[in-house]
Amino acid sequence: MTAEVTPKKPKTEARPKKAAVRKDIIQKLRIRVRAYEYKVLDLSVKQIMDTALRYDAEVIGPIPLPTEIKKYTVNRAAFIYKNTREQFEMRVHKRLIDIINPTPKIIESLSNLSLPSGVTIDVKSM
């Protein structure tokens, strides 16, 4: 006896197409602030935050980033006490602030800020 095998019918059900979801373009202004002294850094970050919040910006941060520590070892004497050494270190404190969908007024006011010396700012548009 031979068994008859009937081929399976291909599924003809129409798969629902993925809906084209349009995401609003989110523009981000990433501000990275660095300084050797944390007190000066915190005052600068507060000044940036106050300026951004004055124009009703959505702000994320300040996020503290790891402190970068650079250590240097130096000989105290060149000839007799050669085995005695001194160690010095430099600490670089960092903070990160994100401003979401910044307006031109916010960007202009941030560029006109006068921050204390020793504070460096990196601004990226994402």
C-alpha positions as CSV (number, residue, x, y, z in Angstrom):
1,M,0.0,0.0,0.0
2,T,1.2,3.4,-0.8
3,A,0.4,6.2,1.4
4,E,-0.5,9.4,-0.4
5,V,1.3,12.5,0.9
6,T,-0.5,15.7,0.3
7,P,1.7,18.7,0.0
8,K,1.1,21.4,2.6
9,K,-0.5,24.5,1.4
10,P,1.7,27.6,1.7
11,K,0.4,30.1,4.1
12,T,-1.2,32.9,2.2
13,E,-2.1,35.0,5.2
14,A,-0.8,38.5,4.7
15,R,1.7,39.4,7.3
16,P,1.0,42.8,8.7
17,K,3.7,45.2,7.5
18,K,5.8,47.0,10.1
19,A,4.3,50.4,10.7
20,A,6.7,53.1,9.8
21,V,7.3,54.7,13.1
22,R,8.7,58.2,12.7
23,K,10.7,59.2,15.7
24,D,11.2,62.9,16.2
25,I,14.8,63.8,15.8
26,I,16.3,64.5,19.2
27,Q,19.2,66.8,19.1
28,K,21.5,66.8,22.1
29,L,24.2,69.2,23.3
30,R,26.8,67.4,25.3
31,I,28.9,69.6,27.6
32,R,32.0,68.2,29.2
33,V,33.5,70.3,31.9
34,R,37.0,69.7,33.4
35,A,39.0,71.4,36.1
36,Y,41.7,70.8,38.7
37,E,39.7,72.1,41.6
38,Y,36.3,70.5,42.3
39,K,34.9,73.6,44.0
40,V,35.5,75.8,41.0
41,L,34.2,73.1,38.8
42,D,30.9,72.8,40.7
43,L,30.4,76.6,40.6
44,S,30.9,76.5,36.8
45,V,28.5,73.6,36.4
46,K,25.9,75.4,38.5
47,Q,26.3,78.5,36.3
48,I,25.8,76.4,33.2
49,M,22.7,74.7,34.7
50,D,21.1,78.0,35.8
51,T,21.6,79.4,32.3
52,A,20.0,76.4,30.6
53,L,17.1,76.2,33.1
54,R,16.4,80.0,32.6
55,Y,15.4,79.2,29.0
56,D,13.3,76.2,30.0
57,A,15.7,73.6,28.6
58,E,15.5,69.9,29.4
59,V,18.8,69.2,31.2
60,I,20.3,65.8,32.2
61,G,23.1,66.0,34.7
62,P,25.5,67.0,36.0
63,I,27.0,63.5,35.9
64,P,30.3,63.1,37.7
65,L,32.8,61.3,35.7
66,P,35.8,59.4,37.2
67,T,38.6,61.7,38.4
68,E,41.7,61.4,36.3
69,I,44.8,61.1,38.6
70,K,48.3,61.6,37.1
71,K,51.2,60.7,39.5
72,Y,54.8,61.8,39.1
73,T,57.8,60.5,41.1
74,V,60.9,62.6,41.3
75,N,64.3,62.1,42.9
76,R,64.9,64.5,45.9
77,A,68.6,64.7,45.3
78,A,70.7,64.0,42.3
79,F,73.9,62.5,43.9
80,I,74.1,61.5,47.6
81,Y,70.5,60.7,48.6
82,K,69.6,59.0,45.4
83,N,67.1,56.6,46.9
84,T,64.8,59.3,48.4
85,R,62.0,60.3,46.3
86,E,59.0,62.6,46.3
87,Q,55.6,61.9,44.7
88,F,53.3,64.5,43.2
89,E,49.8,64.1,41.7
90,M,47.5,66.1,39.6
91,R,43.7,65.4,39.8
92,V,41.4,66.3,36.9
93,H,37.8,66.4,38.0
94,K,35.1,66.0,35.3
95,R,31.4,66.6,34.9
96,L,29.0,65.8,32.0
97,I,25.8,67.8,31.2
98,D,23.3,67.0,28.4
99,I,20.9,69.6,27.1
100,I,18.1,68.0,25.0
101,N,16.7,69.9,22.0
102,P,18.6,73.2,22.6
103,T,17.2,76.4,21.1
104,P,19.5,79.0,19.5
105,K,18.9,81.3,22.5
106,I,20.3,78.7,24.8
107,I,23.4,78.1,22.7
108,E,24.0,81.9,22.4
109,S,23.7,82.4,26.2
110,L,26.0,79.5,26.9
111,S,28.6,80.8,24.5
112,N,28.6,84.2,26.3
113,L,29.2,82.7,29.7
114,S,32.4,83.9,31.5
115,L,33.8,81.0,33.5
116,P,36.7,81.1,35.9
117,S,40.2,80.3,34.6
118,G,41.3,76.7,34.9
119,V,37.9,75.4,33.7
120,T,37.9,73.8,30.2
121,I,34.7,73.1,28.3
122,D,34.1,70.7,25.4
123,V,30.8,71.1,23.6
124,K,29.5,68.4,21.2
125,S,26.3,68.4,19.2
126,M,24.8,64.9,18.8
